[in-house]
Amino acid sequence: MTTPQFSRSVSEWLACAQQAPQHAHREWTERGIALLPLGQRFNTVHLPAPLVHAAVGSTDIDQVHATLAELLCGPVIHNTPHHAYYPLVELCLPTRWPYADEIHMLGAGQYLSVPASDLTGPYGVYWAVRPRIPGTLCPVPAVARLVHIARTSASRVPHHSG
């Protein structure tokens, strides 16, 4: 499949999260971002950038994106104004998310700003890891593992007393 056909098939799959997919396509054309409902095709987890940087061990954007692609095996949105990453994850009850008390999973009744398939940054809302195949999502256990790595890394940071 060529890249334009591939991007169209991914965009079509994402747009179908809305009852009227043409609205998502219009938003992508006009603004580059579409507001999609969660809990239809996917959920997301709000990962603050400092947590992701702790898990990766770097703030270098290229290294962060490459590591997210390797660890999460699915699409991830980077929202630079909100200093957060949003992996698109399999549908799951947010109450079953193991880190619900500190890291929020967003699902049914909530919305996510989703960039057009060709927006890859480096500013605004863009794909840190582009969707590769329609329907491919980050496994929830992989995202939980990333949070665990970040928490373990943070606990190893030496604390200085004053």
C-alpha positions in Angstrom: 0.0 0.0 0.0 1.4 3.4 -0.9 1.8 6.1 1.8 -1.2 8.2 0.7 -3.4 5.1 0.6 -2.0 4.0 3.9 -2.6 7.4 5.5 -6.2 7.5 4.1 -7.0 4.0 5.5 -5.6 5.0 9.0 -7.5 8.3 8.8 -10.7 6.6 7.8 -10.4 4.1 10.7 -9.8 6.9 13.2 -12.6 9.1 11.8 -15.1 6.3 12.3 -14.8 6.9 16.0 -17.3 9.7 15.3 -20.9 9.0 14.3 -20.3 11.2 11.3 -16.7 10.5 10.1 -16.9 13.3 7.5 -16.8 15.8 10.5 -13.4 14.4 11.5 -12.1 14.6 7.9 -13.3 18.3 7.7 -11.6 19.1 11.0 -8.3 17.6 9.8 -8.6 19.5 6.5 -9.5 22.8 8.2 -7.4 22.7 11.4 -5.1 19.7 11.2 -6.8 18.3 14.4 -10.1 16.5 15.0 -11.8 16.1 18.3 -12.6 12.4 18.5 -14.7 10.6 21.2 -13.0 8.0 23.3 -14.5 4.7 24.2 -15.7 4.0 20.7 -12.5 2.6 19.0 -9.9 3.4 21.5 -9.1 5.0 24.9 -6.0 6.9 25.9 -3.8 7.5 28.9 -2.7 10.9 29.9 1.1 10.6 30.4 2.8 13.8 31.6 6.0 14.5 29.7 8.2 14.4 32.9 6.9 10.8 33.5 7.7 9.8 29.9 11.1 11.4 30.1 11.9 9.5 33.4 10.9 6.2 31.8 13.0 6.9 28.7 15.9 8.4 30.6 16.1 11.4 28.2 14.4 14.5 27.1 15.8 14.3 23.6 12.6 14.3 21.5 14.0 11.9 18.8 15.1 9.4 21.5 11.8 9.7 23.4 9.8 9.1 20.2 11.9 6.1 19.2 11.7 4.6 22.7 7.9 5.1 22.8 7.6 3.3 19.4 9.7 0.4 20.7 8.0 0.1 24.1 4.4 0.8 23.2 4.1 -0.7 19.8 1.3 1.6 18.8 0.3 5.2 18.0 1.2 8.0 20.4 0.1 11.6 20.3 2.4 14.4 21.7 0.5 17.4 22.9 3.3 20.0 23.4 1.0 22.8 24.8 -0.1 20.4 27.6 3.3 18.8 28.1 1.8 15.3 27.7 1.8 12.2 25.6 -1.4 10.2 24.7 -0.9 6.6 23.6 -4.0 5.3 21.9 -4.9 2.1 23.8 -7.2 -0.8 23.5 -10.7 -0.3 24.9 -10.6 -1.0 28.6 -12.6 0.2 31.6 -10.6 3.1 33.1 -11.3 1.7 36.6 -9.3 -1.4 35.6 -6.2 0.7 34.8 -3.6 -0.2 37.5 -2.5 3.4 38.0 -5.9 5.1 38.1 -5.1 7.0 41.3 -2.2 8.9 39.7 -2.2 8.6 35.9 -5.6 8.9 34.2 -7.0 6.7 31.5 -9.5 8.6 29.5 -12.5 6.7 27.9 -16.2 6.9 27.2 -17.7 10.3 27.5 -14.3 12.1 27.0 -12.6 13.4 23.8 -9.1 13.6 22.4 -7.5 16.0 20.0 -6.2 13.7 17.2 -3.9 15.1 14.6 -4.1 14.5 10.9 -2.2 11.4 9.9 0.7 13.4 8.4 1.3 15.8 11.4 4.6 14.7 13.0 5.6 17.8 14.9 7.7 19.2 16.5 5.1 21.6 17.9 1.5 21.6 18.8 -0.5 18.4 18.7 1.2 15.8 16.5 2.0 12.1 16.2 5.1 11.1 18.2 4.5 7.6 16.9 2.3 7.5 13.8 -0.4 4.8 13.4 1.0 2.1 11.2 -2.0 -0.1 10.5 -5.7 0.8 10.9 -6.8 -0.6 14.3 -3.4 -1.1 15.8 -3.3 0.3 19.3 -0.9 0.3 22.2 -1.5 -2.7 24.6 -2.6 -1.5 28.0 0.0 -3.6 29.7 2.8 -2.0 27.7 1.6 1.5 28.8 1.4 0.2 32.4 5.0 -1.1 32.0 6.2 2.4 30.9 4.6 3.9 34.0 6.2 1.3 36.2 9.6 2.0 34.6 9.1 5.8 35.2 8.2 5.2 38.9 11.1 2.8 39.4 13.5 5.4 37.8 12.1 8.2 40.0 12.7 6.1 43.1 16.3 5.7 42.2 17.0 9.4 41.9 19.1 10.5 44.9 17.5 13.0 47.2 19.5 15.7 48.8 18.6 16.9 52.3 19.1 20.5 53.2 
